[in-house]
Amino acid sequence: KMPLFDSLATAFGTAGTGGFGIKNDSIASYSTYNQVVITVFMILFGINFNAYYLLLTKKVMQAAKNEEVRYYLGIIGLAIVAIAINTREMFTSFGRAFQQAAFQVGSIITTTGYATTDFNVWPVFSKTILVILMFVGACAGSTGGGFKCGRLLLVFKSLRRNIQKMLRPQRIQAVRSNKQVVSEKVLENTNAYLAAYVLIIMFSLLVISIDGFSVGTNFSAVLACFNNIGPGLELVGPTCNFSIYGPLAKIVLIFDMLAGRLEIFPILILLSRDTWRR
């Protein structure tokens, strides 16, 4: 019984993982059934669309073996269970805690930004998990934002290879993804992206701290904007907004939103003097 306009706006916000509920309480006033449906489809739209292509071409086993998708769903499952257990006492039943945890985990990791509860009052452990999920983001080739599970996998595999090379310097070991060898150029680009990602977060955090708000507020504000999530924690939580910041901080956060949505390198190229000289 969701009104037609509400259903269209919510469906588009879910499919594009854009969020921005049309009501002040986001999705909280809708039925549990609607919240469950939105949860499922937020997670589905965070999956690499290549997996859906493989399913359409009846390559089910190949789609099921996709490393990024398996890790993405595994991270979601572990986060939901951990938060549900941690927040059990805040809800009427474990089932309700599980449903609310699933919605918020799906909303944060896919960078949709919908909310059904004020997770700002959750225990620190649960909020920390949500902050980590802000970093992780959805799969590459999905409508979600964030650092992306695929890049994170390559970073961890590259780190593991470097440690093994220190232990066995004579051993030649390639980094593989879905049983395919990943080229050194791709690994270099991934590491460069990670470096740019961290530097932009540090610079943004430094600039917006001029307004004098807490580190938690500023850090979550930068993460929420840079990863295109929406709500952060504390003064920019799901029941608050970003109007507290001054003009300079808002300009920085606008840049973060654009860089997070369009990817970092195109924005940096656009701002490079060499680009305009040519």
Residue pairs with C-beta under 8 A, 6 or more apart in sequence:
1 31
2 10
2 30
2 31
2 34
5 22
6 22
6 30
9 22
10 21
10 22
10 27
10 30
10 34
10 38
12 18
13 19
13 20
13 21
13 112
13 114
14 38
14 41
14 42
14 45
14 112
14 114
15 41
15 45
15 143
16 45
16 143
17 42
17 45
17 46
17 110
17 111
17 112
17 138
17 142
17 143
17 144
17 145
18 112
18 113
19 26
19 107
19 111
19 112
19 113
19 114
19 229
19 230
20 113
20 230
21 27
21 114
21 115
23 29
25 115
26 114
26 115
26 116
26 238
27 34
27 35
27 38
27 103
27 114
27 115
27 116
28 115
28 116
28 117
32 99
35 99
35 103
35 116
36 99
38 103
38 114
39 99
39 102
39 103
39 106
39 107
42 106
42 107
42 110
42 112
42 114
43 73
43 76
43 106
43 110
45 110
45 138
45 142
45 143
45 144
46 72
46 106
46 109
46 110
46 138
46 139
46 142
46 143
46 144
47 69
47 72
47 138
47 139
47 142
48 66
48 68
48 69
48 139
48 140
48 141
48 142
48 150
49 141
49 142
50 66
50 141
51 63
51 66
51 69
52 63
54 60
54 62
54 63
54 66
55 63
63 69
64 70
65 178
66 178
67 153
67 177
67 178
68 139
68 140
68 149
68 150
68 153
68 177
69 139
71 149
71 153
72 109
72 138
72 139
72 149
75 109
75 133
75 136
75 149
76 105
76 106
76 109
79 101
79 105
79 109
79 129
79 133
80 98
80 101
80 102
80 105
81 98
81 101
82 125
82 126
82 129
83 97
83 101
83 104
83 105
83 122
83 126
83 129
83 130
84 94
84 97
84 98
84 101
84 102
85 97
86 122
86 123
86 125
86 126
87 97
87 100
87 101
87 122
87 123
87 126
88 94
88 97
90 97
90 121
90 122
91 97
91 100
100 116
100 117
101 126
103 114
103 116
104 115
104 116
104 117
104 119
104 130
105 129
105 130
105 133
106 112
107 113
107 114
107 115
108 130
108 133
108 134
108 229
109 133
109 136
109 137
109 138
109 144
109 146
110 137
110 138
110 142
110 143
110 144
111 134
111 137
111 138
111 144
111 145
111 146
111 227
111 228
111 229
111 230
112 144
112 229
112 230
113 224
113 228
113 229
113 230
113 231
114 230
115 231
115 238
117 238
118 237
118 238
118 239
119 126
119 127
119 130
119 237
119 238
120 127
120 233
120 234
120 237
120 238
120 239
120 240
122 130
127 233
130 233
131 219
131 220
131 223
131 233
134 146
134 220
134 223
134 224
134 227
134 229
135 146
135 147
135 223
135 227
136 146
136 147
136 149
136 152
137 144
137 145
137 146
137 147
137 148
137 149
137 227
138 144
138 145
138 146
138 148
138 149
139 148
139 149
139 150
140 148
140 149
140 150
140 151
145 227
145 228
145 229
145 260
145 261
146 227
146 228
146 229
146 260
147 194
147 197
147 227
150 177
151 190
151 193
151 194
153 177
154 175
154 177
154 182
154 186
154 187
154 190
155 190
155 191
155 194
157 175
157 176
157 177
157 182
158 175
158 187
158 190
158 191
161 173
161 175
164 171
164 173
165 171
165 173
174 181
174 182
175 181
175 182
175 187
176 182
193 264
193 265
196 264
196 265
196 268
197 264
200 226
200 256
200 259
200 264
201 222
201 223
201 226
204 222
204 225
204 226
204 252
204 253
204 255
204 256
205 218
205 219
205 222
207 248
207 249
207 252
208 218
208 221
208 222
208 245
208 248
208 249
208 252
208 253
209 215
209 218
210 246
210 248
210 249
211 218
211 244
211 245
211 246
211 249
213 234
213 235
213 244
213 245
214 234
214 235
216 233
216 234
217 232
217 233
217 234
217 235
217 236
220 232
220 233
220 234
220 236
221 232
221 236
221 242
221 245
221 253
222 253
222 256
223 229
223 232
224 230
224 231
224 232
224 236
225 242
225 253
225 254
225 256
225 257
225 260
226 256
226 257
226 259
226 260
227 260
228 257
228 260
228 261
231 237
231 238
231 240
235 244
236 242
236 244
242 250
242 253
245 253
255 267
258 267
259 267
259 268
269 275
